[in-house]
Amino acid sequence: MTVLGYGTDTFPAFYLNDSGLPVPWRVDTPAEAAAVLRSRTEVGAPGAVIVGNPLPPDEQLDPELHDRVLREGLEAAAAAGVAGRDVTPFLLERFHSRTEGESLRANVRLVLRNAALAAEIAAAL
């Protein structure tokens, strides 16, 4: 698997633009991402390519709110015995309710940005 950071040196964290975890490779344009995809095809590299495309800082969820809701959500899930694949929907619902919908709005912005970037990379291919 190849992991690219689009305009970033750290992998995005869904609602936040920075997880603090470094990406192995950075690309700054759709043409650079397309070149990576072409090169992988030419050498027969296995696996997928993940392009981490962060939200701009002014479009991300407030980091303090995010951290608080996540911490409280994980505690509530543990207390309620929520485990495994049930944790994700539990946390998503908590994020939606505890951020008064702001997490959903950030997610919509992220989906739209990802779709636009995917189209730009496809056009560059």
N, C-alpha and C positions, 0 to 999 in steps of 0.2 A: 504494500500500500504506500502511496505517496501522499504526503500532507503538505499543502502549500498554504501560506498566509497571504491573503490578498491585501497588499498595502499595510501589512503588519508583521511584526517579528514574534508575536505571541498569538496563541490560538484564542479565538473569541469564546465567550462563555454564555452562549444563547442570549439571555437578556442583557448581558454586559459585553462590552467590546474587548475585554482583556481578562483571560483566565489566570494570567501569570505564568502559563506554561509556554515554553518556546516552541515555535514551529521549525522544522528542519530546513525548509526553503521558503523564501519570500518571492512573490511576484508582484509587480506594481501595475501591470496593464493586462487587458485581456489577451493581447498578442503574446505576452510572455507566458501566460498560462497555456495558451494554445500550443506554443513551442514545446512546452514540457509534455503535453499530451502527444504531440507528434513524435517526439524523441522516444517516449516510452513505447509507442507502437512500433517504431523502427527497430528497436532492440528487443521487442517481444517481452517487455517487463510485465510480470503478472500483477494482479490486484487492481484495486480501485484508486482513483485520485480524489482526495478530499480537498476542497478549496474553502478555507476558513475566511469568511467575508464579514468582518465586524461591523456592527452599527456604529455610526459616528457617535462621539461622546454625548452630544446633545440629543440623541435619539435613544440612548440606552435607558434602562430602568435605573433609578437612583441607586447607586451601589450600596449605600447604607440600608435602604429599604429592602433591597434584594437579599442582603446578608441576614437581616433580621427575620424576614419571612421564611427564608430557607432554613435557618437554624430552628425557628419555632415549628416549622412544618415537619422537619425530620424528627424533632422531639415528639410532636403530636402523633406522627405515624408510628413511632416506636411504642408510645403509650397505648395506642389503639390496636397494636398487633398487626399493623399493615406492613407487609413485606413483599419481596420479590417484585414481580411485574406490576403489582398494585400500587407501588410507591409512586411511580410517575404520575398516573392520573390523580392520585391523592394530592401530590404537591402542586400539580398544575391548577387544580381547583382552588387550593389554598392561595396560590399566587394571584389568581384571578380575583378572588374575593378580598384578600387582604391588601391588594394594590388598587382596589376599586376599578379594575379593568385595565389599568395601565400596562400590566404584563401582556395582556392580549393585544393592545395597541402596538407595543414594542414588537411582538411576534409578527403581527401583520406587516409592519415596516420591514422586518427582517426577511420575510417571505418574498415581498415585492423586490427588495434589493437583490436577493439571491436569484430570483427569476430573471431580473434585468442583467445581472452579471453572467449568468449561464447563457443567455441569448448573445451577449457580446463575445463571450469565448467561442460559442458555436459559430458566429459570423467570422471570427478571426481564423477558425479552422478552415 
